[in-house]
Amino acid sequence: MIRLGPTSIDMRAMSSDDIFLSRLKLLIIMAKAYFENCPIGNYRKTAIIENARHVFYHSLQLASSEAQSGITSEVETGAEQEFYQRVPLLAVMAKAMAENRLTGNYKKKALQDNLDRICEILIFSFHLKGVSFLKVA
C-alpha cells in the first residue's frame, strides 16, 4: 500500500496553540455558515458553545503571555492587540449566535465586521509560528 503524507519522524506533537487555531478556524467557519443561513441544530450548537469557551479562555491566556513578554515591534503589537481583543469578542458573539440571541441588524453587522477583520489580521498581519496549516488547498 502506498502511504502519502509526512512520515512520523516529520510530525510533531500538537501544541495548545495548534488546537487554539483549529478551534478559532472552526468558529470562523461556523459563523460564516450562519450568514449563509445554514441551520444550527443541537450538535452544531453544542460545538459552537464548546469551541467558543475554549477560544475565549485560550485567547486571554495568549494575550496575557504576550503582554508579559513584550518582545514584539510596535507594528506587530498593534495587530496582535487588536487580534487579542477581537477573538474573545468573536467567541462571545458566536455563543450568542448559537443560543439564538444574536438578533437585529446591528449585531449581525458587528459579527460580520469582526469576522472580516480577524480573517484580515490572520492572513496579512499576524505572524504565528506554525500557522501554515491554515493555508487550505
FENPE-V924864 format. One record per residue. N is the residue number from 1. PHI is phi in radians with two decimals (NA if undefined). PSI is psi as a letter, one per 30 degrees, with the letter a starting at -180 (* if undefined). OMEGA is omega as a letter, one per 20 degrees, with the letter a starting at -180 (NA if undefined). Layout:
[[N,PHI,PSI,OMEGA] [N,PHI,PSI,OMEGA]]
This chain:
[[1,NA,k,r] [2,-1.52,k,r] [3,-1.86,k,r] [4,-1.89,l,r] [5,1.82,a,a] [6,-1.25,l,r] [7,-1.38,l,a] [8,-1.14,f,r] [9,-1.22,e,a] [10,-1.35,f,a] [11,-1.50,l,r] [12,-2.18,l,r] [13,-1.22,k,r] [14,-1.25,k,r] [15,-1.70,l,r] [16,-1.16,f,r] [17,-1.19,e,r] [18,-1.08,e,r] [19,-1.16,e,r] [20,-1.02,e,a] [21,-1.14,e,r] [22,-1.14,e,r] [23,-1.17,e,r] [24,-1.12,e,r] [25,-1.06,e,r] [26,-1.12,e,r] [27,-1.08,e,r] [28,-1.09,e,r] [29,-1.10,e,a] [30,-1.19,e,r] [31,-1.18,e,r] [32,-1.19,e,r] [33,-1.15,e,r] [34,-1.05,e,r] [35,-1.28,f,r] [36,-1.61,g,r] [37,1.10,h,r] [38,-1.28,k,a] [39,-1.21,k,r] [40,-1.90,j,r] [41,-1.48,a,a] [42,-1.10,e,a] [43,-1.14,e,r] [44,-1.16,e,r] [45,-1.04,e,r] [46,-1.10,e,r] [47,-1.13,e,r] [48,-1.10,e,a] [49,-1.12,e,a] [50,-1.15,e,r] [51,-1.17,e,r] [52,-1.08,e,r] [53,-1.11,e,r] [54,-1.14,e,a] [55,-1.10,e,a] [56,-1.03,e,a] [57,-1.24,e,r] [58,-1.21,e,r] [59,-1.16,e,r] [60,-1.15,e,r] [61,-1.13,e,r] [62,-1.11,e,a] [63,-1.10,e,a] [64,-1.21,e,r] [65,-1.23,e,r] [66,-1.17,e,r] [67,-1.15,e,a] [68,-1.30,e,a] [69,-1.31,e,r] [70,1.00,h,a] [71,-1.79,g,a] [72,-1.57,l,r] [73,-1.34,l,a] [74,-1.17,e,r] [75,-1.12,e,r] [76,-1.12,e,a] [77,-1.10,e,r] [78,-1.07,e,r] [79,-1.18,e,a] [80,-1.19,e,r] [81,-1.09,e,r] [82,-1.10,e,r] [83,-1.05,e,a] [84,-1.22,f,r] [85,-1.52,e,a] [86,-1.38,e,a] [87,-1.13,e,r] [88,-1.09,e,r] [89,-1.11,e,r] [90,-1.06,e,a] [91,-1.10,e,r] [92,-1.13,e,r] [93,-1.16,e,r] [94,-1.14,e,r] [95,-1.11,e,r] [96,-1.11,e,r] [97,-1.10,e,a] [98,-1.17,e,a] [99,-1.57,g,r] [100,1.04,h,r] [101,-1.85,g,a] [102,-1.64,i,a] [103,-1.94,l,r] [104,1.70,k,a] [105,-1.20,e,a] [106,-1.17,e,r] [107,-1.20,e,r] [108,-1.17,e,r] [109,-1.15,e,r] [110,-1.10,e,r] [111,-1.10,e,a] [112,-1.10,e,r] [113,-1.11,e,r] [114,-1.12,e,r] [115,-1.04,e,a] [116,-1.07,e,a] [117,-1.21,e,r] [118,-1.09,e,r] [119,-1.09,e,r] [120,-1.11,e,r] [121,-1.13,e,a] [122,-1.11,e,a] [123,-1.39,e,a] [124,-1.83,e,a] [125,-1.96,e,a] [126,-1.49,k,a] [127,-2.03,j,r] [128,-1.87,k,r] [129,-1.26,k,r] [130,1.38,g,a] [131,-1.49,g,a] [132,-1.11,f,a] [133,-1.24,f,r] [134,-1.31,f,r] [135,-1.37,j,a] [136,-1.69,k,a] [137,-1.22,*,NA]]
